[in-house]
């Protein structure tokens, strides 16, 4: 599955590099700081694709004595890198926008620059939609996060086109103001990505472990008298859980074990992305 996700990242990387190069070249020729800022943002999309490819490569390694739960969280570390780099990029864009706001320079807007922005906007929209669909299909946290990053390019490009319109109408200061807005947008996105990754690393139970679904599955299992202390952690597509179930005290160890295996099987079949569940057996009536 992760090999397929890596292939998607490689395809998206090629498209993002094309988009970033086009925006950078025509933005520099036009002297548009907002268009160059948008090019930097698109270029960072390419960097995030590389981070995704590398993170997925290492996260596919099997468990070892030092990592008994596998290397899946390397993908989350890659997400942290993307979020941190977004904040650095946002700071650079805000600084450049402020400098150009103080020393205003009117960009040279031509039908070519507008055409480039419209074309790249369409590409970004198609790429982000494709990434999002595949990320949900493969339950890939980093691919979904990258699709959100790419989708933000669509709104940034719309903002740049709005800046072009304002400049054409006689408001040249609109271009650096748009650059400042782009910087703030990227910063907000970076904080959101960091927050999402932090929830995984701190084992927040923000996962598809619906309590009602868990109760229905467990209590419908023959031999289960009750359950408590259900917990899950990890990330979508790779969830680890544990649960305590109570059974008839007169059951043999072998019989109780069979019930626990059945509970585990049913949970793995029902909960999306459940990689492993530990079932603890207790005699009924002790709680």
N, C-alpha and C positions, 0 to 999 in steps of 0.2 A: 504493500500500500504506500509506504513512504517513498519507494522508488518512483511511483506515479506522481506523487506530490513534487518530488525533485524535478521531474521532467516538466511539470507545469511551471515551476520556478524558472527553469532555463528558457522556456518559451517567453514568459513574461519579461525576463531579463533582457532578451533581445529587443522586444517591443519598447520597453522603457528606455533603453539606451538610444534607440532611434528617436523617440519623442524628445528626450532631454537634449540631444544634439541639435535637433531642428529648432527647438525653442532658444537654446543658447546662441546659436549662430545668428538667427534673425533678430533676437533680442539685443545682442551687441551691435549689430548693424543699425538697428533702429534707435539705440540708446535708451531702451526702456528698462528701467530697473525692476519694475514689477514682472516683466516678461523674463528677465534674467533670473529673478528670484523664483519664478515658477519653474524655470529650467533646473535650478539647483534642487528644488523639491523633487522634480521628476528624476534627476540624477540620483538623489538619495533613495528613490524607489528602487533603482538598480542596485545600490549598495545593500538595501534591505533584502533584495532577492538573493544576493551572494551570501549574506548572513544566513538566510533561510536554507540555502543549499548546503552550506557547511554544517549548520546545526542539525539538519536532518540526517546528514551522513554519519555524524558521531552518535546521534540519538538512536540509531538502528543497531548499535552494538549490543550483543546479548549480555545478560547479567553475568557478573563476575564476583569473586569474594569481596571486593571493595564496594561493589554496587549491586547488592543482591536484588534490588527492585528494578534493575536495568538502568539505562541511560536516558530515559524519556525526558527528564527535566532539562537536558541540554537544549532541547527545543525551546523551553521556557527561558533559559539563559540567553538564547539568541534573540528572543522577543525583548528582553531587557536591553540588549545592545541596541536594537532598533529604536527603542524608546529614548535611550540616552543620546544617541546620535541625532535624533529628531530635535531634542532640546538644544543641542549645540548649533544645529543648522538654523533653528528659529532665532537664536541669539544673533547669529551673523547677519541674517536677513533684516532683522529689526534695526541693527546698527547701521547697515547700509541704507536702509530706507530713511532713517533719521538724518544721515549725512546728506542724502540727496534732497531731503525736505528743506534743509538749511541752505544748500547750494543747488537750487532748482535748475534742472536742465530738461528742455522739452523733447520728448522722444519723437522720432520720425516715423509716424504711423503710415503704413502703405497697405494697399489691398493684399500684398504678399504676406505681411506680418499678421494681418487679421486672418487670412486664409490658413496660415500655419497654426495659429491658435485654435481655430475651429476644427481643423483636421486632427490635431493632437488631442483635443477635447473628446472627439468621437472615439479615437483609439483608446484613451483612458477609460471611457465609459464601457466600452466593449471588454477591455482587459479586466477591469474590476468586477464586472458582472460574471465573467468566466471564472475568475479566481474565487469569488464568493460561492458560486454554485458548486465548484469542485471542493472547496474547503468544507462545506456542509456535507457533501457526499462522502468525503474521506474522513470527516471529523478531525480536521487538522487545525489546531489552534493558531499556528504561525501563519498558515495560508489564509485563514479568515482575517487575521490581524493585518496581513499585507494587503488583502483586498480592500479593507477599510482605508488603509493608507493611500492606495491607488485611487479609490473613489474620492478622497479629499482633493486630488488633483483636478477632478471635474469641477468642483466648486471654486477652486483657486483659479482655474482657467476662465470660468465665467466672470469672476471678480476682475481678472486682468482685462478681459474684453470690455467690462464696464468702465475700467480706468481709461482704456483707449477712447471710449465714447466721450468721457468727461474731458479728456485732453482735447479732442476734436471740437468740443463745444466751448473751448477757451478756458479750461481749468487745468493747467499743467501740473499744479501741485497734487492733483489727484493720483498721479502715477506713484510717487513715493508713499503716499498715504495708503494706497492699495498694497504696496510692498510691506508696510507695517502691519496691515491687517493679515496678510499672508503669514508673516512671522508669528503673530499671535495664534493664528489658526493651527500652525504646525506645532507650536508649543502646547496648545490644548490637546492636540492629538497625541503628542509624545507622553504627556502626563497620563492620558487615558490608557495607553499601551502599558506604561510602567505599572499602573494600578492593576490592570488585568493580570499581568505577569506576577505581581506581588501576591495576589489572591491565591494563585496556584502554589507559589513557594511557601506560603504560610498555611497551606492546607485548609483554605476556606471551603465550606460545603456549599459552594455555588455551582452545583453540578446537577445533571439530570437524574437525581436520586429522589424521585417523588415519594414522600412518606406514605401516601395513600396506595401507590403502586407496590411499594415494598411490603406493606401490611397485607395487601391482597394476595401477593405471591407467596409470602411466608405462611400466612395462616391457612392458605388453601392446600398446603403440603400435608399429606397424611402423616399423622404421628406428632405433629407440632402442637403443643399446648399453648404456647405463647412466645413472645420474643421481647427483647429490649436492647438498649445501647447500640442501635445501628449507627455506624459512622462510615463516611466515605471521604476520600481525598484524591488528589491528582489533578488531571485535566481532562476535558472532553476527549473521548477516544482512548484514554488510558486511566481508568479509575480503579483504585484499590479500596476495598471495603472490609469491614468486620461487623459481626452481629452475634448476639447471644440468643439462643433459642432454648426453650424449656420443653422437656419431654417427660413421659411417664417414668417415675423413678425405678420401676421394676424391670424396665427394658435392659437387655444385655448390652454390653459395650458395642458389640457388632451391630445390634439393631439400631442403637442410637447413632452409630457412625453412618449407617445407610440413610437415615433420615437427614443427617447433616449434608451428605453428598447430594441428596435430592434437592435440598434447599439451595445449595451452591449451584447446581445445574440450572434450576429454574431462574435464579437471579441473574446468572450469566446470560441466559437466553432472553431475558426480559429487559434488563437495564442496559441502555445503549452505552457501549464503550467500557463496560465492566471487564477489566482484565483479570482481576483476582478478588476473591472474597474468602475471608477466614470465618468459619462458623464455629462458635464455642457452644458446647453442650452443657446444660444445667438440668438437674432434676426439678420437676414442677413442684410448686408448693413451698419452696425455700424463700421466696421473696414476698 
